[in-house]
Amino acid sequence: MSTVVKTKIKKDDTVQIIAGKDKGKSGKVLRIDRKNGRLVVQGLNMVKKTVRPKNQQDKGGIIDIEAAIDTSNVMIICKKCGPTRIGYKLDGDKKKRICKKCGETF
């Protein structure tokens, strides 16, 4: 049975890492894996990966790629007040994401 981890963070949000080797750095969310509760942040949590050549003209080698990080280790960044938590506010029939500190919508 697969469970889906609920997260308030979406693709293209700007987040700051709050734990791990890249603590304090920020970047844009590229991908979200809701099944495992992980996400990939642009330019952060870089790891080395060996690549085999696809054909005889290509070269193999070692490349740097972004690895996934747990969603609990990031906080979304508000444009006004910095890293914050997210709440929801009902606006008619729609649910809007808001900053818990200043009330700004995302």
VMD Tcl script that builds the backbone (N, CA, C; Angstrom):
set m [mol new atoms 318]
animate dup $m
set s [atomselect $m all]
$s set {name element resname resid chain x y z} {
  {N N MET 1 A 0.841 -1.175 0.000}
  {CA C MET 1 A 0.000 0.000 0.000}
  {C C MET 1 A 0.888 1.242 0.000}
  {N N SER 2 A 0.694 2.100 -0.972}
  {CA C SER 2 A 1.515 3.306 -1.066}
  {C C SER 2 A 0.763 4.484 -0.455}
  {N N THR 3 A 1.469 5.229 0.383}
  {CA C THR 3 A 0.874 6.416 0.980}
  {C C THR 3 A 1.487 7.646 0.341}
  {N N VAL 4 A 0.697 8.669 0.187}
  {CA C VAL 4 A 1.161 9.916 -0.409}
  {C C VAL 4 A 1.398 10.911 0.727}
  {N N VAL 5 A 2.603 11.499 0.741}
  {CA C VAL 5 A 2.942 12.487 1.754}
  {C C VAL 5 A 2.364 13.830 1.334}
  {N N LYS 6 A 1.544 14.423 2.204}
  {CA C LYS 6 A 0.973 15.734 1.895}
  {C C LYS 6 A 2.022 16.802 2.141}
  {N N THR 7 A 2.150 17.712 1.203}
  {CA C THR 7 A 3.084 18.816 1.347}
  {C C THR 7 A 2.455 20.083 0.797}
  {N N LYS 8 A 2.795 21.212 1.395}
  {CA C LYS 8 A 2.249 22.489 0.957}
  {C C LYS 8 A 3.164 23.166 -0.061}
  {N N ILE 9 A 4.301 22.553 -0.342}
  {CA C ILE 9 A 5.263 23.111 -1.289}
  {C C ILE 9 A 4.928 22.618 -2.691}
  {N N LYS 10 A 5.028 23.520 -3.657}
  {CA C LYS 10 A 4.742 23.179 -5.051}
  {C C LYS 10 A 5.973 23.414 -5.910}
  {N N LYS 11 A 5.929 22.911 -7.148}
  {CA C LYS 11 A 6.997 23.128 -8.106}
  {C C LYS 11 A 7.151 24.625 -8.365}
  {N N ASP 12 A 8.384 25.076 -8.572}
  {CA C ASP 12 A 8.763 26.469 -8.839}
  {C C ASP 12 A 8.690 27.381 -7.613}
  {N N ASP 13 A 8.408 26.842 -6.426}
  {CA C ASP 13 A 8.498 27.632 -5.197}
  {C C ASP 13 A 9.970 27.844 -4.855}
  {N N THR 14 A 10.280 28.963 -4.208}
  {CA C THR 14 A 11.626 29.203 -3.711}
  {C C THR 14 A 11.679 28.739 -2.266}
  {N N VAL 15 A 12.622 27.836 -1.972}
  {CA C VAL 15 A 12.726 27.263 -0.631}
  {C C VAL 15 A 14.124 27.456 -0.081}
  {N N GLN 16 A 14.234 27.390 1.250}
  {CA C GLN 16 A 15.523 27.450 1.930}
  {C C GLN 16 A 15.713 26.139 2.666}
  {N N ILE 17 A 16.929 25.587 2.591}
  {CA C ILE 17 A 17.233 24.345 3.278}
  {C C ILE 17 A 17.549 24.660 4.735}
  {N N ILE 18 A 16.909 23.931 5.655}
  {CA C ILE 18 A 17.078 24.211 7.082}
  {C C ILE 18 A 17.867 23.131 7.808}
  {N N ALA 19 A 18.262 22.065 7.101}
  {CA C ALA 19 A 19.048 21.007 7.729}
  {C C ALA 19 A 19.888 20.314 6.663}
  {N N GLY 20 A 21.075 19.844 7.055}
  {CA C GLY 20 A 21.934 19.108 6.140}
  {C C GLY 20 A 23.135 19.912 5.694}
  {N N LYS 21 A 23.846 19.380 4.702}
  {CA C LYS 21 A 25.106 19.997 4.274}
  {C C LYS 21 A 24.924 21.348 3.593}
  {N N ASP 22 A 23.760 21.616 3.031}
  {CA C ASP 22 A 23.490 22.885 2.355}
  {C C ASP 22 A 22.606 23.806 3.192}
  {N N LYS 23 A 22.645 23.670 4.498}
  {CA C LYS 23 A 21.801 24.468 5.400}
  {C C LYS 23 A 22.016 25.961 5.167}
  {N N GLY 24 A 20.911 26.706 5.032}
  {CA C GLY 24 A 20.968 28.148 4.830}
  {C C GLY 24 A 20.913 28.569 3.376}
  {N N LYS 25 A 21.144 27.654 2.441}
  {CA C LYS 25 A 21.103 27.986 1.019}
  {C C LYS 25 A 19.670 27.897 0.513}
  {N N SER 26 A 19.391 28.613 -0.575}
  {CA C SER 26 A 18.042 28.595 -1.121}
  {C C SER 26 A 18.073 28.355 -2.625}
  {N N GLY 27 A 16.962 27.857 -3.149}
  {CA C GLY 27 A 16.846 27.579 -4.573}
  {C C GLY 27 A 15.409 27.281 -4.955}
  {N N LYS 28 A 15.205 27.031 -6.250}
  {CA C LYS 28 A 13.878 26.779 -6.797}
  {C C LYS 28 A 13.611 25.277 -6.840}
  {N N VAL 29 A 12.388 24.875 -6.512}
  {CA C VAL 29 A 11.996 23.468 -6.534}
  {C C VAL 29 A 11.816 23.029 -7.982}
  {N N LEU 30 A 12.525 21.956 -8.373}
  {CA C LEU 30 A 12.427 21.433 -9.735}
  {C C LEU 30 A 11.410 20.296 -9.850}
  {N N ARG 31 A 11.462 19.354 -8.902}
  {CA C ARG 31 A 10.568 18.195 -8.924}
  {C C ARG 31 A 10.132 17.860 -7.507}
  {N N ILE 32 A 8.932 17.281 -7.378}
  {CA C ILE 32 A 8.432 16.817 -6.084}
  {C C ILE 32 A 7.998 15.371 -6.230}
  {N N ASP 33 A 8.471 14.521 -5.313}
  {CA C ASP 33 A 8.069 13.117 -5.263}
  {C C ASP 33 A 7.171 12.957 -4.042}
  {N N ARG 34 A 5.870 13.066 -4.247}
  {CA C ARG 34 A 4.928 13.013 -3.133}
  {C C ARG 34 A 4.833 11.616 -2.528}
  {N N LYS 35 A 5.136 10.595 -3.307}
  {CA C LYS 35 A 5.067 9.223 -2.805}
  {C C LYS 35 A 6.112 8.988 -1.713}
  {N N ASN 36 A 7.318 9.534 -1.904}
  {CA C ASN 36 A 8.397 9.342 -0.932}
  {C C ASN 36 A 8.636 10.561 -0.050}
  {N N GLY 37 A 7.929 11.666 -0.289}
  {CA C GLY 37 A 8.081 12.859 0.521}
  {C C GLY 37 A 9.418 13.562 0.312}
  {N N ARG 38 A 9.875 13.608 -0.936}
  {CA C ARG 38 A 11.164 14.214 -1.246}
  {C C ARG 38 A 11.007 15.205 -2.396}
  {N N LEU 39 A 11.968 16.123 -2.508}
  {CA C LEU 39 A 11.948 17.083 -3.602}
  {C C LEU 39 A 13.369 17.404 -4.036}
  {N N VAL 40 A 13.499 17.936 -5.250}
  {CA C VAL 40 A 14.794 18.310 -5.820}
  {C C VAL 40 A 14.831 19.821 -5.941}
  {N N VAL 41 A 15.901 20.426 -5.383}
  {CA C VAL 41 A 16.079 21.871 -5.411}
  {C C VAL 41 A 17.213 22.207 -6.371}
  {N N GLN 42 A 17.014 23.190 -7.228}
  {CA C GLN 42 A 17.967 23.554 -8.263}
  {C C GLN 42 A 19.300 23.999 -7.655}
  {N N GLY 43 A 20.382 23.304 -8.039}
  {CA C GLY 43 A 21.738 23.678 -7.638}
  {C C GLY 43 A 22.126 23.291 -6.221}
  {N N LEU 44 A 21.278 22.582 -5.496}
  {CA C LEU 44 A 21.582 22.216 -4.116}
  {C C LEU 44 A 21.554 20.705 -3.925}
  {N N ASN 45 A 22.232 20.234 -2.867}
  {CA C ASN 45 A 22.370 18.811 -2.550}
  {C C ASN 45 A 22.994 18.065 -3.729}
  {N N MET 46 A 24.092 18.617 -4.242}
  {CA C MET 46 A 24.763 18.052 -5.412}
  {C C MET 46 A 25.530 16.785 -5.025}
  {N N VAL 47 A 25.423 15.756 -5.889}
  {CA C VAL 47 A 26.151 14.504 -5.703}
  {C C VAL 47 A 26.839 14.142 -7.009}
  {N N LYS 48 A 27.880 13.335 -6.917}
  {CA C LYS 48 A 28.601 12.868 -8.102}
  {C C LYS 48 A 27.943 11.594 -8.605}
  {N N LYS 49 A 27.827 11.482 -9.935}
  {CA C LYS 49 A 27.256 10.286 -10.542}
  {C C LYS 49 A 28.120 9.878 -11.725}
  {N N THR 50 A 28.417 8.582 -11.814}
  {CA C THR 50 A 29.183 8.102 -12.963}
  {C C THR 50 A 28.225 7.822 -14.110}
  {N N VAL 51 A 28.653 8.208 -15.327}
  {CA C VAL 51 A 27.820 8.058 -16.520}
  {C C VAL 51 A 28.579 7.229 -17.534}
  {N N ARG 52 A 27.908 6.220 -18.075}
  {CA C ARG 52 A 28.514 5.397 -19.109}
  {C C ARG 52 A 28.287 6.046 -20.469}
  {N N PRO 53 A 29.208 5.845 -21.418}
  {CA C PRO 53 A 29.003 6.410 -22.756}
  {C C PRO 53 A 27.820 5.741 -23.464}
  {N N LYS 54 A 27.000 6.534 -24.144}
  {CA C LYS 54 A 25.830 6.008 -24.856}
  {C C LYS 54 A 26.242 5.316 -26.164}
  {N N ASN 55 A 27.246 5.897 -26.853}
  {CA C ASN 55 A 27.753 5.280 -28.073}
  {C C ASN 55 A 29.271 5.479 -28.123}
  {N N GLN 56 A 29.907 5.102 -29.244}
  {CA C GLN 56 A 31.367 5.146 -29.306}
  {C C GLN 56 A 31.923 6.565 -29.339}
  {N N GLN 57 A 31.121 7.536 -29.812}
  {CA C GLN 57 A 31.608 8.907 -29.861}
  {C C GLN 57 A 31.498 9.608 -28.497}
  {N N ASP 58 A 30.550 9.191 -27.676}
  {CA C ASP 58 A 30.346 9.822 -26.366}
  {C C ASP 58 A 31.450 9.423 -25.398}
  {N N LYS 59 A 31.660 10.312 -24.435}
  {CA C LYS 59 A 32.581 10.009 -23.356}
  {C C LYS 59 A 31.782 9.766 -22.090}
  {N N GLY 60 A 32.202 8.796 -21.337}
  {CA C GLY 60 A 31.621 8.591 -20.018}
  {C C GLY 60 A 32.321 9.524 -19.053}
  {N N GLY 61 A 31.966 9.460 -17.806}
  {CA C GLY 61 A 32.650 10.293 -16.836}
  {C C GLY 61 A 31.846 10.478 -15.570}
  {N N ILE 62 A 32.255 11.445 -14.790}
  {CA C ILE 62 A 31.597 11.747 -13.532}
  {C C ILE 62 A 30.927 13.119 -13.668}
  {N N ILE 63 A 29.627 13.164 -13.369}
  {CA C ILE 63 A 28.892 14.417 -13.466}
  {C C ILE 63 A 28.295 14.768 -12.109}
  {N N ASP 64 A 27.965 16.057 -11.917}
  {CA C ASP 64 A 27.280 16.516 -10.713}
  {C C ASP 64 A 25.802 16.661 -11.026}
  {N N ILE 65 A 24.954 16.051 -10.190}
  {CA C ILE 65 A 23.502 16.198 -10.338}
  {C C ILE 65 A 22.893 16.542 -8.984}
  {N N GLU 66 A 21.685 17.104 -9.023}
  {CA C GLU 66 A 20.973 17.410 -7.789}
  {C C GLU 66 A 20.303 16.144 -7.271}
  {N N ALA 67 A 20.492 15.847 -5.993}
  {CA C ALA 67 A 19.833 14.708 -5.368}
  {C C ALA 67 A 18.599 15.203 -4.619}
  {N N ALA 68 A 17.679 14.283 -4.355}
  {CA C ALA 68 A 16.452 14.640 -3.650}
  {C C ALA 68 A 16.741 14.896 -2.176}
  {N N ILE 69 A 15.938 15.769 -1.579}
  {CA C ILE 69 A 16.048 16.100 -0.160}
  {C C ILE 69 A 14.659 15.948 0.453}
  {N N ASP 70 A 14.596 15.585 1.716}
  {CA C ASP 70 A 13.315 15.379 2.379}
  {C C ASP 70 A 12.557 16.704 2.502}
  {N N THR 71 A 11.244 16.637 2.358}
  {CA C THR 71 A 10.440 17.860 2.413}
  {C C THR 71 A 10.471 18.513 3.787}
  {N N SER 72 A 10.771 17.744 4.829}
  {CA C SER 72 A 10.811 18.324 6.176}
  {C C SER 72 A 12.053 19.179 6.384}
  {N N ASN 73 A 13.023 19.097 5.485}
  {CA C ASN 73 A 14.274 19.845 5.615}
  {C C ASN 73 A 14.281 21.155 4.836}
  {N N VAL 74 A 13.124 21.585 4.331}
  {CA C VAL 74 A 13.052 22.853 3.597}
  {C C VAL 74 A 11.908 23.705 4.135}
  {N N MET 75 A 12.069 25.027 3.997}
  {CA C MET 75 A 11.011 25.988 4.320}
  {C C MET 75 A 10.821 26.902 3.123}
  {N N ILE 76 A 9.576 27.238 2.842}
  {CA C ILE 76 A 9.285 28.139 1.733}
  {C C ILE 76 A 9.695 29.558 2.128}
  {N N ILE 77 A 10.123 30.339 1.118}
  {CA C ILE 77 A 10.567 31.706 1.370}
  {C C ILE 77 A 9.495 32.679 0.907}
  {N N CYS 78 A 9.037 33.528 1.839}
  {CA C CYS 78 A 8.089 34.604 1.534}
  {C C CYS 78 A 8.895 35.786 0.985}
  {N N LYS 79 A 8.336 36.498 0.016}
  {CA C LYS 79 A 9.031 37.647 -0.576}
  {C C LYS 79 A 9.225 38.780 0.428}
  {N N LYS 80 A 8.295 38.919 1.388}
  {CA C LYS 80 A 8.377 39.995 2.368}
  {C C LYS 80 A 9.242 39.649 3.577}
  {N N CYS 81 A 9.008 38.458 4.166}
  {CA C CYS 81 A 9.600 38.196 5.486}
  {C C CYS 81 A 10.567 37.024 5.550}
  {N N GLY 82 A 10.901 36.387 4.436}
  {CA C GLY 82 A 11.899 35.317 4.448}
  {C C GLY 82 A 11.293 33.942 4.691}
  {N N PRO 83 A 12.086 32.995 5.259}
  {CA C PRO 83 A 11.592 31.627 5.471}
  {C C PRO 83 A 10.399 31.621 6.429}
  {N N THR 84 A 9.360 30.900 6.056}
  {CA C THR 84 A 8.136 30.908 6.857}
  {C C THR 84 A 7.377 29.608 6.659}
  {N N ARG 85 A 6.349 29.451 7.458}
  {CA C ARG 85 A 5.428 28.335 7.287}
  {C C ARG 85 A 4.258 28.795 6.425}
  {N N ILE 86 A 3.500 27.824 5.922}
  {CA C ILE 86 A 2.397 28.136 5.016}
  {C C ILE 86 A 1.085 27.778 5.680}
  {N N GLY 87 A 0.098 28.649 5.503}
  {CA C GLY 87 A -1.255 28.360 5.933}
  {C C GLY 87 A -2.186 28.480 4.747}
  {N N TYR 88 A -3.447 28.170 4.971}
  {CA C TYR 88 A -4.440 28.289 3.907}
  {C C TYR 88 A -5.543 29.239 4.343}
  {N N LYS 89 A -6.095 29.966 3.364}
  {CA C LYS 89 A -7.184 30.893 3.621}
  {C C LYS 89 A -8.228 30.666 2.533}
  {N N LEU 90 A -9.482 30.539 2.935}
  {CA C LEU 90 A -10.554 30.358 1.971}
  {C C LEU 90 A -10.942 31.702 1.377}
  {N N ASP 91 A -10.943 31.763 0.051}
  {CA C ASP 91 A -11.333 32.978 -0.659}
  {C C ASP 91 A -12.457 32.584 -1.610}
  {N N GLY 92 A -13.680 32.670 -1.127}
  {CA C GLY 92 A -14.808 32.187 -1.911}
  {C C GLY 92 A -14.787 30.666 -1.924}
  {N N ASP 93 A -14.654 30.084 -3.106}
  {CA C ASP 93 A -14.572 28.631 -3.221}
  {C C ASP 93 A -13.130 28.141 -3.309}
  {N N LYS 94 A -12.159 29.064 -3.427}
  {CA C LYS 94 A -10.757 28.681 -3.620}
  {C C LYS 94 A -9.979 28.712 -2.313}
  {N N LYS 95 A -9.006 27.809 -2.194}
  {CA C LYS 95 A -8.082 27.815 -1.074}
  {C C LYS 95 A -6.803 28.491 -1.531}
  {N N LYS 96 A -6.364 29.526 -0.816}
  {CA C LYS 96 A -5.136 30.237 -1.172}
  {C C LYS 96 A -4.078 29.965 -0.123}
  {N N ARG 97 A -2.825 29.800 -0.570}
  {CA C ARG 97 A -1.706 29.627 0.351}
  {C C ARG 97 A -1.269 30.993 0.849}
  {N N ILE 98 A -1.102 31.121 2.167}
  {CA C ILE 98 A -0.671 32.394 2.745}
  {C C ILE 98 A 0.520 32.182 3.656}
  {N N CYS 99 A 1.279 33.257 3.861}
  {CA C CYS 99 A 2.410 33.274 4.790}
  {C C CYS 99 A 1.857 33.360 6.212}
  {N N LYS 100 A 2.383 32.526 7.117}
  {CA C LYS 100 A 1.924 32.545 8.501}
  {C C LYS 100 A 2.398 33.789 9.245}
  {N N LYS 101 A 3.498 34.421 8.793}
  {CA C LYS 101 A 4.035 35.597 9.479}
  {C C LYS 101 A 3.305 36.874 9.084}
  {N N CYS 102 A 3.204 37.121 7.766}
  {CA C CYS 102 A 2.684 38.427 7.327}
  {C C CYS 102 A 1.341 38.345 6.604}
  {N N GLY 103 A 0.889 37.148 6.239}
  {CA C GLY 103 A -0.408 37.002 5.574}
  {C C GLY 103 A -0.367 37.178 4.070}
  {N N GLU 104 A 0.817 37.376 3.498}
  {CA C GLU 104 A 0.985 37.534 2.043}
  {C C GLU 104 A 0.609 36.227 1.329}
  {N N THR 105 A -0.069 36.322 0.165}
  {CA C THR 105 A -0.437 35.122 -0.593}
  {C C THR 105 A 0.706 34.712 -1.500}
  {N N PHE 106 A 0.793 33.417 -1.784}
  {CA C PHE 106 A 1.831 32.877 -2.666}
  {C C PHE 106 A 1.304 32.684 -4.061}
}
mol reanalyze $m
mol bondsrecalc $m
mol representation Tube
mol addrep $m
